[in-house]
Amino acid sequence: MRSSERLTATWRGPVGHAIPAFVVVLLGVDLALAIAFAGYFMLGQPFRTLIPFIDLDGEANLPTWYASIQWFCVGSVFWVFADRNVVRDRIRSWPLVLLPVIFVAFSLDEVAAIHEFLGVLSDHLLPTGSRYATLLSSTGLFFLVVGIPFAILFAALVVSLRPLLVRSARGARLLVVGMSLFLLAAVGIDALSNFVTPGTFEGMLQVTVEELTEMVAATLVLWSGYELIRDPGHEPGRAVGPRGVEVERERLA
Protein backbone atom coordinates (compact mmCIF):
# COMPACT_ATOMS: atom_id res chain seq x y z
CA MET A 1 0.00 0.00 0.00
CA ARG A 2 1.39 3.38 -1.02
CA SER A 3 1.85 6.11 1.61
CA SER A 4 -0.99 8.20 0.15
CA GLU A 5 -3.31 5.19 0.34
CA ARG A 6 -2.33 4.54 3.95
CA LEU A 7 -3.11 8.15 4.91
CA THR A 8 -6.58 8.01 3.35
CA ALA A 9 -7.36 4.50 4.57
CA THR A 10 -10.19 4.40 7.08
CA TRP A 11 -10.56 3.17 10.64
CA ARG A 12 -14.02 2.26 11.85
CA GLY A 13 -14.86 3.61 15.27
CA PRO A 14 -17.12 1.96 17.85
CA VAL A 15 -20.27 3.22 16.11
CA GLY A 16 -19.13 2.08 12.69
CA HIS A 17 -18.26 5.47 11.21
CA ALA A 18 -15.17 5.38 9.02
CA ILE A 19 -12.43 7.76 10.16
CA PRO A 20 -9.56 8.50 7.74
CA ALA A 21 -6.21 7.26 9.01
CA PHE A 22 -4.63 10.72 8.77
CA VAL A 23 -7.33 12.06 11.12
CA VAL A 24 -6.52 9.38 13.69
CA VAL A 25 -2.81 10.26 13.41
CA LEU A 26 -3.44 14.01 13.79
CA LEU A 27 -5.74 13.51 16.77
CA GLY A 28 -2.96 11.44 18.32
CA VAL A 29 -0.45 14.26 17.76
CA ASP A 30 -2.92 16.80 19.21
CA LEU A 31 -3.27 14.72 22.36
CA ALA A 32 0.46 13.98 22.59
CA LEU A 33 1.37 17.68 22.53
CA ALA A 34 -1.17 18.42 25.26
CA ILE A 35 0.02 15.51 27.42
CA ALA A 36 3.66 16.55 26.97
CA PHE A 37 2.92 20.08 28.17
CA ALA A 38 0.70 19.06 31.09
CA GLY A 39 2.95 16.15 32.06
CA TYR A 40 6.02 18.37 32.11
CA PHE A 41 4.24 20.76 34.48
CA MET A 42 3.04 17.92 36.74
CA LEU A 43 6.58 16.57 36.98
CA GLY A 44 7.76 19.91 38.35
CA GLN A 45 9.34 21.16 35.12
CA PRO A 46 12.60 19.23 35.60
CA PHE A 47 14.35 20.59 32.49
CA ARG A 48 13.88 24.35 32.22
CA THR A 49 15.37 24.43 28.72
CA LEU A 50 12.59 22.15 27.46
CA ILE A 51 9.55 24.26 28.36
CA PRO A 52 10.03 26.95 25.65
CA PHE A 53 9.99 24.18 23.03
CA ILE A 54 6.73 22.48 24.16
CA ASP A 55 4.90 25.39 25.82
CA LEU A 56 1.36 25.39 24.40
CA ASP A 57 1.08 29.07 25.32
CA GLY A 58 4.43 29.99 23.78
CA GLU A 59 5.48 31.34 20.40
CA ALA A 60 7.86 30.05 17.71
CA ASN A 61 7.97 26.52 19.10
CA LEU A 62 6.75 23.01 18.23
CA PRO A 63 3.03 23.47 19.06
CA THR A 64 2.96 26.80 17.19
CA TRP A 65 4.57 25.38 14.06
CA TYR A 66 2.31 22.34 14.18
CA ALA A 67 -0.84 24.47 14.49
CA SER A 68 0.33 26.71 11.64
CA ILE A 69 0.87 23.69 9.38
CA GLN A 70 -2.53 22.32 10.39
CA TRP A 71 -4.37 25.47 9.31
CA PHE A 72 -2.31 25.82 6.14
CA CYS A 73 -3.35 22.29 5.17
CA VAL A 74 -6.96 23.20 5.94
CA GLY A 75 -6.70 26.28 3.74
CA SER A 76 -5.17 24.25 0.91
CA VAL A 77 -7.91 21.62 1.01
CA PHE A 78 -10.66 24.22 1.06
CA TRP A 79 -9.02 26.04 -1.85
CA VAL A 80 -9.41 22.83 -3.86
CA PHE A 81 -13.07 22.74 -2.83
CA ALA A 82 -13.54 26.39 -3.80
CA ASP A 83 -11.76 25.90 -7.13
CA ARG A 84 -14.18 23.11 -7.99
CA ASN A 85 -17.35 24.87 -6.94
CA VAL A 86 -17.07 28.63 -7.49
CA VAL A 87 -19.06 29.60 -10.58
CA ARG A 88 -18.08 32.88 -12.22
CA ASP A 89 -21.61 33.78 -13.25
CA ARG A 90 -23.17 32.76 -9.93
CA ILE A 91 -22.31 35.46 -7.41
CA ARG A 92 -23.66 33.49 -4.45
CA SER A 93 -20.82 30.97 -4.87
CA TRP A 94 -18.06 33.59 -4.68
CA PRO A 95 -17.96 33.79 -0.84
CA LEU A 96 -16.69 30.20 -0.88
CA VAL A 97 -13.23 31.64 -1.61
CA LEU A 98 -13.32 33.28 1.83
CA LEU A 99 -13.03 29.91 3.59
CA PRO A 100 -9.48 29.08 2.41
CA VAL A 101 -8.47 32.73 2.89
CA ILE A 102 -9.67 32.64 6.51
CA PHE A 103 -7.92 29.34 7.24
CA VAL A 104 -4.62 30.48 5.73
CA ALA A 105 -4.95 33.64 7.84
CA PHE A 106 -5.28 31.38 10.90
CA SER A 107 -2.05 29.66 9.83
CA LEU A 108 -0.27 32.99 9.49
CA ASP A 109 -1.61 34.16 12.84
CA GLU A 110 -0.07 31.17 14.61
CA VAL A 111 3.44 32.32 13.69
CA ALA A 112 2.90 36.08 13.36
CA ALA A 113 0.73 36.53 16.50
CA ILE A 114 -1.64 38.88 14.68
CA HIS A 115 -4.46 38.42 17.19
CA GLU A 116 -2.17 39.45 20.03
CA PHE A 117 -1.40 42.67 18.15
CA LEU A 118 -5.11 43.31 17.59
CA GLY A 119 -5.69 42.65 21.28
CA VAL A 120 -3.17 45.34 22.20
CA LEU A 121 -4.88 47.79 19.84
CA SER A 122 -8.24 47.04 21.46
CA ASP A 123 -6.79 48.15 24.81
CA HIS A 124 -7.26 51.74 23.66
CA LEU A 125 -11.00 51.21 24.06
CA LEU A 126 -10.58 50.68 27.81
CA PRO A 127 -11.08 53.68 30.10
CA THR A 128 -7.40 53.78 31.10
CA GLY A 129 -6.07 52.65 27.71
CA SER A 130 -4.53 49.59 29.36
CA ARG A 131 -5.83 46.14 30.29
CA TYR A 132 -3.67 45.93 33.39
CA ALA A 133 -5.43 46.35 36.75
CA THR A 134 -8.72 45.39 35.06
CA LEU A 135 -10.77 42.18 35.10
CA LEU A 136 -9.50 41.52 31.56
CA SER A 137 -5.80 41.71 32.38
CA SER A 138 -4.92 38.73 30.17
CA THR A 139 -7.06 39.11 27.05
CA GLY A 140 -8.19 42.70 27.11
CA LEU A 141 -11.26 43.37 24.97
CA PHE A 142 -10.10 41.10 22.14
CA PHE A 143 -12.78 38.45 22.60
CA LEU A 144 -15.49 41.13 22.64
CA VAL A 145 -14.16 43.38 19.87
CA VAL A 146 -12.83 40.70 17.51
CA GLY A 147 -13.75 37.21 18.73
CA ILE A 148 -17.54 37.46 19.02
CA PRO A 149 -18.04 39.58 15.85
CA PHE A 150 -15.91 37.10 13.89
CA ALA A 151 -17.97 34.17 15.22
CA ILE A 152 -21.18 35.88 14.07
CA LEU A 153 -19.79 36.73 10.62
CA PHE A 154 -18.37 33.23 10.12
CA ALA A 155 -21.72 31.67 11.05
CA ALA A 156 -23.41 33.95 8.51
CA LEU A 157 -20.85 32.90 5.88
CA VAL A 158 -21.49 29.20 6.49
CA VAL A 159 -25.26 29.72 6.31
CA SER A 160 -24.87 31.57 2.99
CA LEU A 161 -22.77 28.69 1.64
CA ARG A 162 -25.12 25.98 2.87
CA PRO A 163 -26.29 24.98 -0.67
CA LEU A 164 -22.67 24.18 -1.58
CA LEU A 165 -21.75 22.53 1.71
CA VAL A 166 -24.72 20.22 2.22
CA ARG A 167 -23.76 18.13 -0.80
CA SER A 168 -21.55 16.32 1.73
CA ALA A 169 -23.60 16.17 4.93
CA ARG A 170 -20.69 14.74 6.89
CA GLY A 171 -18.30 17.41 5.64
CA ALA A 172 -20.76 20.17 6.52
CA ARG A 173 -21.33 18.77 10.02
CA LEU A 174 -17.59 18.46 10.66
CA LEU A 175 -17.04 22.06 9.55
CA VAL A 176 -19.73 23.33 11.93
CA VAL A 177 -18.52 21.18 14.83
CA GLY A 178 -14.84 21.96 14.22
CA MET A 179 -15.30 25.71 13.95
CA SER A 180 -17.69 25.75 16.92
CA LEU A 181 -15.01 24.06 19.02
CA PHE A 182 -12.35 26.43 17.74
CA LEU A 183 -14.41 29.52 18.56
CA LEU A 184 -15.37 28.08 21.94
CA ALA A 185 -11.68 27.71 22.75
CA ALA A 186 -10.37 30.90 21.14
CA VAL A 187 -13.11 33.11 22.57
CA GLY A 188 -14.70 31.38 25.57
CA ILE A 189 -11.95 29.29 27.16
CA ASP A 190 -9.37 31.96 26.37
CA ALA A 191 -11.47 34.48 28.33
CA LEU A 192 -11.03 32.27 31.40
CA SER A 193 -7.32 33.13 31.38
CA ASN A 194 -8.35 36.43 32.97
CA PHE A 195 -9.31 34.54 36.13
CA VAL A 196 -6.32 32.20 36.58
CA THR A 197 -2.70 32.86 37.48
CA PRO A 198 0.00 31.84 34.97
CA GLY A 199 2.32 29.16 36.31
CA THR A 200 -0.27 27.63 38.62
CA PHE A 201 -2.10 24.32 38.13
CA GLU A 202 -5.26 26.20 37.18
CA GLY A 203 -3.33 28.28 34.67
CA MET A 204 -1.75 25.18 33.14
CA LEU A 205 -5.14 23.45 32.94
CA GLN A 206 -6.75 26.44 31.21
CA VAL A 207 -3.96 26.64 28.62
CA THR A 208 -3.99 22.87 28.01
CA VAL A 209 -7.76 22.67 27.51
CA GLU A 210 -7.81 25.75 25.27
CA GLU A 211 -4.92 24.72 23.03
CA LEU A 212 -5.95 21.05 22.83
CA THR A 213 -9.47 22.09 21.84
CA GLU A 214 -8.09 24.38 19.13
CA MET A 215 -5.82 21.65 17.71
CA VAL A 216 -8.63 19.08 17.69
CA ALA A 217 -10.87 21.67 16.03
CA ALA A 218 -8.31 22.24 13.27
CA THR A 219 -8.09 18.49 12.71
CA LEU A 220 -11.88 18.23 12.43
CA VAL A 221 -12.03 21.13 9.96
CA LEU A 222 -9.31 19.46 7.87
CA TRP A 223 -11.38 16.27 7.94
CA SER A 224 -14.36 18.37 6.83
CA GLY A 225 -12.46 19.64 3.79
CA TYR A 226 -11.36 16.11 2.95
CA GLU A 227 -14.97 14.91 3.01
CA LEU A 228 -16.12 17.84 0.88
CA ILE A 229 -13.56 17.30 -1.89
CA ARG A 230 -13.99 13.53 -1.98
CA ASP A 231 -17.76 13.82 -2.53
CA PRO A 232 -18.48 10.85 -4.84
CA GLY A 233 -21.21 12.82 -6.59
CA HIS A 234 -18.81 15.51 -7.77
CA GLU A 235 -18.11 15.83 -11.47
CA PRO A 236 -15.19 18.03 -12.57
CA GLY A 237 -16.37 21.23 -14.23
CA ARG A 238 -19.74 21.22 -12.51
CA ALA A 239 -21.06 22.80 -9.32
CA VAL A 240 -24.22 22.57 -7.28
CA GLY A 241 -26.65 25.46 -7.50
CA PRO A 242 -28.82 26.82 -4.66
CA ARG A 243 -31.57 24.27 -5.29
CA GLY A 244 -29.20 21.33 -5.63
CA VAL A 245 -29.18 21.56 -9.44
CA GLU A 246 -25.81 21.12 -11.09
CA VAL A 247 -24.65 24.06 -13.18
CA GLU A 248 -21.73 24.51 -15.52
CA ARG A 249 -18.88 26.58 -14.16
CA GLU A 250 -15.64 28.18 -15.30
CA ARG A 251 -12.39 27.44 -13.53
CA LEU A 252 -10.96 30.05 -11.19
CA ALA A 253 -7.77 30.41 -13.17
Helices and strands as residue ranges (DSSP letters): H 3-8, E 10-12, E 18-20, H 21-42, H 51-54, H 62-85, G 91-97, H 98-112, H 114-122, G 123-125, H 142-142, I 143-147, H 148-160, H 162-165, H 169-183, I 184-189, H 190-191, G 192-195, H 201-229, E 238-240, E 246-248
